Amino acid sequence: MIDLRSDTVTRPSDEMRAAARDADVGDDVYGDDPTVNELEARAAESVGMDDAVFVPSGTMGNQIAARVHTDPGQEALVDVEAHVYKWEVGGFAQLSGLQVRAFDAGSRGVPTPEQVREHAREESLHVAGTGLLCLENTHNARGGVAVSKADIDAAADAAHELGIPVHLDGARLFNACVALDEDPAAMAERVDSVMFCLSKGLGAPVGSILAGSEAFVENAVRVRKQFGGGMRQAGIIAAPGLLALDNVERLADDHENARVLAEGLDAVDGLSAATPDTNIVVVDSEAAGMTADAFVEACESVGVLGGTFGEYHTRFTTNLNVSRADVEHAVELAGDAVESR
Ligand SMILES: *Cc1c(COP(=O)(O)O)cnc(C)c1O
């Protein structure tokens, strides 16, 4: 099987397994785990923030950020295709008491300053004020779009002018930065908090990072405890996370493989795929007369795994465990899958 369902399917390397076994550990709820502390320090530095907290998942990181930045009854501004809105089980509403104002931020998923001003609401007797703007980079549902620093900065500045804090869902922040040749610290310079995943393209088995100011992280550690995310000898999972931070540059290989995959699939009669910014390839199979369900099933039967991404759209995600030869093979197999329809 060539598994292109996600970059989360990667298996930890032998080095990661050895690092987990040998990690120095302590009770992290007491702040005693040296490996977690090292990971948090390095991770904070990598995105130019004062401090960071290690969390079990990207979802928990985003949800903690929303809770820390807002008061119940406020509104969160998000793109209608945002992960926090579509795929986090309504957490903003349930865990932070937020009303979500989701609007179409366009094909790259980043709002313009005008859109931020248009959708922001000032609190009044009748109106729930806006308490948070949430941005996403890369933008998953928009097809792994790498949003420029200029666009992130412009949206963040517009929010800040209205007194609204900004969280960046950077689950794949490093993919964006590698694709754009941008420094991650510069990318996160104008936002108040940023989450990124160690467990996606960077290849760690578990874990994400939530970074921000010292005061923000102090509150985030408390909310993490409340959400059940306080961990004990977490150095066991932080050690592979430290090695994952060394996997940033190689994301360029995933992007190149994604480009090869997209061009190959686009050349298959009945399929179309735009050249991706990063490691996410979205394929349209409507011209082949195949729904995404049918296409995904046909691909699976020939040995390629992808995921449905809309009625006629399928997502393939390149990753650390997939080679150039694998993606070239996947193109041939997907061609067979379309032929056999
Ligand atoms: C994967 C993802 C998350 C959530 O991360 P989990 O570790 O799966 O909870 C959040 N935002 C985006 C954009 C993602 O792609």
The ligand as an SDF file (V2000), in Angstrom:
LIG
                    3D

 15 15  0  0  0  0  0  0  0  0999 V2000
   -4.1480   18.2610   11.6750 C   0  0  0  0  0  0  0  0  0  0  0  0
   -4.5820   19.6520   11.8750 C   0  0  0  0  0  0  0  0  0  0  0  0
   -4.9550   20.1030   13.1380 C   0  0  0  0  0  0  0  0  0  0  0  0
   -5.1400   19.1930   14.3280 C   0  0  0  0  0  0  0  0  0  0  0  0
   -4.0680   18.4210   14.6950 O   0  0  0  0  0  0  0  0  0  0  0  0
   -4.3360   17.0210   15.4520 P   0  0  0  0  0  0  0  0  0  0  0  0
   -2.9880   16.7120   16.0090 O   0  0  0  0  0  0  0  0  0  0  0  0
   -4.7990   16.0690   14.4030 O   0  0  0  0  0  0  0  0  0  0  0  0
   -5.3490   17.2660   16.5070 O   0  0  0  0  0  0  0  0  0  0  0  0
   -5.2710   21.4340   13.2770 C   0  0  0  0  0  0  0  0  0  0  0  0
   -5.2040   22.2680   12.2340 N   0  0  0  0  0  0  0  0  0  0  0  0
   -4.8540   21.8760   11.0010 C   0  0  0  0  0  0  0  0  0  0  0  0
   -4.7760   22.8710    9.8970 C   0  0  0  0  0  0  0  0  0  0  0  0
   -4.5400   20.5440   10.7790 C   0  0  0  0  0  0  0  0  0  0  0  0
   -4.2130   20.1450    9.5470 O   0  0  0  0  0  0  0  0  0  0  0  0
  1  2  1  0
  2  3  1  0
  2 14  2  0
  3  4  1  0
  3 10  2  0
  4  5  1  0
  5  6  1  0
  6  7  2  0
  6  8  1  0
  6  9  1  0
 10 11  1  0
 11 12  2  0
 12 13  1  0
 12 14  1  0
 14 15  1  0
M  END
$$$$
